[in-house]
Amino acid sequence: MRIYFVGSHSTGKTTMARYVSRKYGLPMISEIARAVLAELETSLDALRTDPDLVAEYQMRVFGRQVEIEHSQAGGFVSDRSFDNLAYAAEHTTIVADMLDSPKFREYMSWVGEGVVFFVRPHSSLLKEDGIRAGVTWDSVIRIDGMVKLLLEQFRVSYLPIDTPNMQERVRAIEFVLHRQGMRKVESVARELIQVPRLVTMPTT
């Protein structure tokens, strides 16, 4: 079972991915963007002044996401997928080449075989995320629209999560996962045995 939370920044994707990871005993893929920024020894806002460097960053993030997913022996939950391509469309000139690549098309087919939750933005959730300074509502809406365009263009089935209410979000997610045959970790003892691990790549 591969579970994805996709969408713009400041929508609560990571919070929900952590919940699913903990409750269903799945490893969580996260922190990829931060790891790549650390490798490049820079910040995302600094990258935007250098088109070549930001293009390299976005290609690395996408490549790392694919690599980590395919290295997993079983299921996982991820708080992102192809999302960084939406940012690449806004800050680089390489998106057309990336979208036309066989690797990207194969990846979108792979994602489409998983369970995809498209988390929509709400102004009440707007906050800085530790990477992007000066997060604005306009930027959140632009990325949200680009993520939706990619989902539709590549015919990836998804469930939109439109409510900012955490209880309603959890109910929707659990309903879908239950219908997929997934069950929560049954006891505290079992949770201790199956502590979900955070999946990251070494910063080499």
C-alpha positions, 0 to 999 in steps of 0.5 A, a space after each residue: 500500500 502506497 499512500 500519498 498526501 499531495 498539494 501545496 505547502 501550508 496545507 497540513 500534509 505532513 501532519 496527516 502523513 504522520 498520523 497515518 504512519 503512526 496509526 497504521 504502522 507504515 514507514 513515512 517518507 519525508 524531509 527530502 527537500 530539507 535534505 537536498 537543501 542541506 546538500 546544496 548548503 543553501 535555502 530555497 529563497 536563496 536558490 530562487 536568485 540562481 535559475 540553474 541552481 534551483 533547476 538542479 535542486 528540483 531535479 534532485 528532489 524529484 529524483 530522490 523521491 523516486 529513488 526512496 519510494 522504489 527502495 521500500 520493500 513494502 508500503 509507505 506513506 509520503 507527505 509529497 510525491 510529484 509536488 515539487 514539479 509545481 514549484 519547478 513550473 514557477 521558478 525554473 525553465 526545465 518543466 517541459 523537459 521533465 514532464 516529457 521524460 519517460 521517467 516522469 511518466 512512469 512515476 506518475 503511473 506508479 503514483 496512480 496505483 497508490 492511494 492519493 489524497 489531494 489536500 486543499 488549502 485553507 487560509 486558517 492553515 497558512 504558516 511558514 514551514 521552516 523552508 519558505 520564508 514569507 509564505 503568502 496565500 497567493 503562492 499557496 493557491 498557485 501551487 495548489 492549482 498546478 498540483 491539480 493540473 498535474 493530477 488531471 493531466 496524468 489521470 491520477 485518481 485522488 480524493 480531495 481533502 477540502 476541510 481544514 477540520 482535523 477530525 473530518 480529515 481523519 474520518 475521510 482518510 480512515 474511511 478510504 484506508 478501511 475500504 482498502 483493507 487496512 487496519 490500525 495498529 491494534 495495541 500499544 505493544 504492537 505500536 512499540 514493536 512496529 514503530 514507523 521509521 522516517 525514511 530519508 536519504 543520506 546527505 552525501 
